[in-house]
Amino acid sequence: MKHLVATFLSAVMLTLATCYSYAQEVKQVDLRYLIEKANDGFADLRGKPLPSFPDSWSSRVCLTGSNNCYIDWAKRPSHLTVSLNCLMLTTTDASEARKLYLRLIDLAVGIEPGWVQVHAAPSQEDNHRDIVELGNKVNPDVDVNRSVTVSYDKLKSGKYSGKYNIVVEVWSGLSGEQVEEQVQERARAEASVRQNVCISDDLTQEWRNPPAGGKMESVKRLLVQSFRERAKTYGYDQTKWAVVDSRSYAAWPNTSWGSLVSMIPGGSCPAGHRETLTLAH
């Protein structure tokens, strides 16, 4: 099914080659890295939207050796799962195209334990291979999770007619809807990661509107770092509230951090009122 989108892929890849030169601006990664990122539909790798191609974005990383890559969350019948697609080479040399094609297959096969080839066309048609992660079921065509497709096609029309495109596609096994829901759920979870802080009334205005580069901005940054580290500690009591001592704040940084910030049981502030500090990135 995946090879039915070859024409669309060629159009996108050639457009990228013409309109974008970001390959040198992004991080070069290996195939194993892309397979790992397939677990969440490449959500962290999305770059800028591609205006001419709905539900498609440039990628913030490129497979080493590729000319350009993009991420596709489209919902076409022949393109049911999110994929990251990389154009490896465009050439008029059939021998060069096939040599790279076979080398990429060798790279993909065995890169992860339990991955196998499920498609190997007859030799006269061999321009497409699927290397997939099998699930628990017997039928790999039904129970496939992540996968890698290596293919090359000779373009038959347009300004690149007669040239071969060699493409690597990494498939997430997740639909665009599933990935969108994961992204939204993560955003909701991050938004809920907060720390209650007791602030005296005389510090409220500065706390809520800290001057750029000022002392309060520095204190809040250090508080976030401190609470993130505390959260990693086994048995950390997240119900506790932090207290910023206004007298120590006046003298800080010429006083200790322990004097500036202390922890109390949650519920109420002994002096001042509660503020919330967002800890998510």
C-alpha positions as CSV (number, residue, x, y, z in Angstrom):
1,M,0.0,0.0,0.0
2,K,2.8,2.4,0.9
3,H,4.3,2.4,-2.5
4,L,1.1,3.9,-4.0
5,V,2.2,7.2,-2.6
6,A,5.4,7.3,-4.6
7,T,4.2,9.9,-7.1
8,F,3.1,12.2,-4.2
9,L,6.4,11.7,-2.5
10,S,8.3,12.5,-5.6
11,A,6.4,15.7,-6.0
12,V,7.0,16.8,-2.4
13,M,10.7,15.8,-2.5
14,L,11.3,17.7,-5.7
15,T,9.5,20.7,-4.4
16,L,11.6,20.6,-1.3
17,A,14.8,20.3,-3.3
18,T,13.7,23.3,-5.3
19,C,12.4,25.5,-2.5
20,Y,14.3,24.5,0.6
21,S,18.0,24.2,1.4
22,Y,17.6,23.3,5.0
23,A,19.5,20.0,4.9
24,Q,22.7,21.8,6.0
25,E,20.9,23.6,8.8
26,V,19.5,20.6,10.6
27,K,21.0,17.8,12.7
28,Q,22.2,14.8,10.7
29,V,21.0,11.6,12.4
30,D,21.2,7.8,11.8
31,L,18.3,5.5,11.0
32,R,18.1,4.1,14.5
33,Y,17.4,7.6,15.8
34,L,14.5,8.1,13.4
35,I,13.0,4.7,14.3
36,E,13.1,5.7,18.0
37,K,11.4,9.0,17.2
38,A,8.7,7.1,15.3
39,N,7.2,6.0,18.6
40,D,5.5,9.4,19.0
41,G,4.9,10.1,15.4
42,F,8.0,12.4,15.0
43,A,6.1,15.1,16.9
44,D,9.3,16.6,18.4
45,L,10.9,16.7,14.9
46,R,8.4,18.9,13.1
47,G,9.8,22.0,11.6
48,K,7.9,24.6,9.5
49,P,4.7,23.8,7.7
50,L,4.9,23.1,3.9
51,P,2.2,25.5,2.5
52,S,1.8,23.5,-0.7
53,F,1.3,20.2,1.0
54,P,-1.4,20.0,3.8
55,D,-0.5,18.1,7.0
56,S,3.2,18.1,6.0
57,W,6.1,19.8,7.7
58,S,9.9,20.1,7.1
59,S,11.9,18.0,9.5
60,R,14.3,19.4,12.1
61,V,16.6,16.4,11.5
62,C,17.8,14.7,8.3
63,L,18.9,11.1,7.8
64,T,22.6,11.2,7.2
65,G,23.3,11.3,3.5
66,S,19.9,12.6,2.5
67,N,19.2,15.8,0.5
68,N,16.1,16.7,2.5
69,C,13.4,15.2,4.7
70,Y,9.8,16.0,5.6
71,I,7.1,14.7,7.9
72,D,3.7,13.7,6.6
73,W,0.6,13.3,8.8
74,A,-1.8,13.2,5.8
75,K,-5.0,11.2,5.9
76,R,-5.1,9.8,2.4
77,P,-6.4,6.2,2.1
78,S,-3.0,5.1,0.8
79,H,-1.1,6.9,3.6
80,L,-2.7,5.9,6.8
81,T,0.2,6.4,9.2
82,V,2.5,9.3,10.0
83,S,5.8,9.0,8.2
84,L,9.2,10.8,7.9
85,N,10.4,10.8,4.3
86,C,13.9,11.4,3.1
87,L,15.1,11.9,-0.4
88,M,18.6,10.2,-0.6
89,L,19.5,10.9,-4.2
90,T,18.1,12.0,-7.6
91,T,20.1,10.6,-10.5
92,T,19.9,9.6,-14.2
93,D,22.3,6.7,-13.6
94,A,20.2,3.5,-13.1
95,S,23.2,1.6,-11.8
96,E,24.0,4.3,-9.2
97,A,20.3,4.3,-8.2
98,R,20.1,0.6,-7.7
99,K,23.5,0.4,-5.9
100,L,22.3,3.0,-3.3
101,Y,18.9,1.3,-3.1
102,L,20.5,-2.1,-2.1
103,R,23.0,-0.4,0.3
104,L,20.1,1.3,2.1
105,I,18.2,-2.0,2.4
106,D,21.3,-3.6,4.0
107,L,21.4,-0.6,6.4
108,A,17.8,-1.1,7.4
109,V,17.7,-4.9,7.7
110,G,18.7,-6.0,11.2
111,I,19.1,-2.4,12.6
112,E,16.6,-3.4,15.3
113,P,16.0,-6.9,16.7
114,G,12.9,-8.6,15.5
115,W,12.6,-6.5,12.3
116,V,12.2,-8.5,9.0
117,Q,11.5,-7.9,5.3
118,V,7.9,-8.5,4.4
119,H,8.0,-7.4,0.8
120,A,10.6,-8.4,-1.9
121,A,9.2,-8.0,-5.4
122,P,10.3,-10.1,-8.4
123,S,13.7,-9.1,-9.6
124,Q,12.4,-7.3,-12.7
125,E,10.2,-5.2,-10.4
126,D,12.5,-4.9,-7.4
127,N,12.4,-1.2,-6.6
128,H,10.6,-1.4,-3.2
129,R,11.4,-3.1,0.1
130,D,9.6,-3.0,3.5
131,I,11.5,-3.7,6.6
132,V,9.0,-3.9,9.5
133,E,8.8,-4.4,13.3
134,L,6.5,-7.4,13.8
135,G,3.9,-7.5,16.6
136,N,2.6,-10.5,18.4
137,K,0.3,-11.7,15.7
138,V,1.2,-14.2,13.0
139,N,0.2,-12.1,10.0
140,P,2.7,-9.4,9.5
141,D,0.5,-7.6,7.0
142,V,-2.0,-7.0,9.8
143,D,0.1,-6.5,12.8
144,V,2.9,-4.2,11.8
145,N,4.0,-1.3,14.0
146,R,7.0,0.8,12.9
147,S,8.6,0.1,9.6
148,V,11.1,1.4,7.1
149,T,10.5,1.5,3.3
150,V,13.3,1.8,0.8
151,S,12.4,2.5,-2.8
152,Y,13.5,4.1,-6.1
153,D,11.3,5.2,-8.9
154,K,12.1,6.5,-12.4
155,L,10.1,9.7,-12.9
156,K,8.1,9.6,-16.2
157,S,7.0,13.3,-16.5
158,G,7.9,16.8,-15.6
159,K,11.3,18.6,-15.6
160,Y,12.9,15.6,-13.8
161,S,11.5,13.0,-16.2
162,G,14.0,10.1,-16.7
163,K,15.7,10.6,-13.3
164,Y,15.6,8.1,-10.4
165,N,14.5,9.1,-6.9
166,I,15.9,7.0,-4.1
167,V,13.7,7.5,-1.0
168,V,13.7,6.2,2.6
169,E,10.5,6.4,4.5
170,V,10.2,5.7,8.3
171,W,6.6,4.8,9.3
172,S,5.4,5.3,12.8
173,G,2.5,2.9,12.8
174,L,0.3,5.7,14.2
175,S,-2.4,7.7,12.5
176,G,-2.3,11.5,12.3
177,E,-5.3,11.6,14.7
178,Q,-3.4,9.4,17.2
179,V,-0.3,11.6,17.1
180,E,-2.3,14.8,17.4
181,E,-4.0,13.3,20.5
182,Q,-0.7,12.4,22.0
183,V,0.6,15.9,21.4
184,Q,-2.4,17.4,23.0
185,E,-2.3,15.0,26.0
186,R,1.4,15.8,26.5
187,A,0.6,19.6,26.4
188,R,-2.1,19.1,28.9
189,A,0.2,17.1,31.2
190,E,3.0,19.7,30.9
191,A,0.5,22.5,31.6
192,S,-0.5,20.7,34.9
193,V,3.1,20.4,36.2
194,R,3.2,23.2,38.7
195,Q,4.7,24.0,42.1
196,N,2.8,26.0,44.7
197,V,4.9,28.9,46.1
198,C,4.2,31.2,49.1
199,I,5.0,34.8,48.2
200,S,4.7,37.7,50.6
201,D,2.5,40.5,49.4
202,D,5.4,43.0,49.0
203,L,7.0,40.6,46.4
204,T,3.8,39.9,44.4
205,Q,4.1,42.5,41.7
206,E,7.8,41.6,41.1
207,W,7.0,37.9,41.1
208,R,4.3,38.3,38.5
209,N,6.2,40.7,36.3
210,P,9.9,40.1,36.9
211,P,12.2,42.6,35.2
212,A,14.1,41.0,32.3
213,G,17.6,40.0,33.6
214,G,16.7,41.1,37.1
215,K,16.9,39.3,40.4
216,M,13.4,37.8,40.5
217,E,13.8,36.4,37.0
218,S,16.9,34.6,38.2
219,V,15.2,33.4,41.4
220,K,12.3,31.9,39.4
221,R,14.6,30.2,37.0
222,L,16.6,28.7,39.8
223,L,13.4,27.6,41.5
224,V,12.2,25.8,38.4
225,Q,15.6,24.0,38.1
226,S,15.5,23.1,41.7
227,F,12.0,21.7,41.7
228,R,12.7,19.7,38.5
229,E,15.7,18.1,40.2
230,R,13.6,17.4,43.4
231,A,10.9,15.7,41.3
232,K,13.5,13.2,40.2
233,T,14.3,12.2,43.8
234,Y,12.8,9.0,45.0
235,G,10.1,9.7,47.6
236,Y,9.9,13.4,46.9
237,D,6.8,14.9,48.4
238,Q,5.1,16.9,45.7
239,T,2.4,18.1,48.1
240,K,4.8,20.5,49.8
241,W,4.7,24.2,49.1
242,A,7.8,26.4,48.8
243,V,8.2,29.7,50.7
244,V,10.3,32.5,49.4
245,D,11.5,34.6,52.4
246,S,11.2,38.3,51.6
247,R,13.9,39.3,54.1
248,S,16.4,36.9,52.6
249,Y,15.3,37.9,49.1
250,A,16.4,41.5,49.9
251,A,19.9,40.3,50.7
252,W,20.1,37.6,48.0
253,P,22.5,36.5,46.4
254,N,24.6,37.5,49.4
255,T,22.6,35.0,51.4
256,S,22.2,31.2,51.1
257,W,19.6,29.5,48.9
258,G,18.5,27.6,52.0
259,S,17.7,30.8,53.7
260,L,15.8,32.2,50.7
261,V,13.7,29.1,50.0
262,S,12.1,26.6,52.4
263,M,9.5,23.9,52.1
264,I,6.3,23.6,54.2
265,P,3.3,21.3,54.2
266,G,0.8,22.3,51.6
267,G,-2.4,24.0,52.4
268,S,-1.8,27.6,53.4
269,C,0.9,30.2,53.6
270,P,2.1,31.4,57.0
271,A,2.7,34.9,55.5
272,G,1.5,36.1,52.1
273,H,-0.4,34.1,49.6
274,R,-0.1,31.2,47.1
275,E,1.3,31.6,43.6
276,T,1.9,28.8,41.1
277,L,5.1,28.2,39.2
278,T,5.0,26.3,35.9
279,L,7.7,23.7,35.8
280,A,7.2,22.3,32.3
281,H,9.6,23.3,29.5
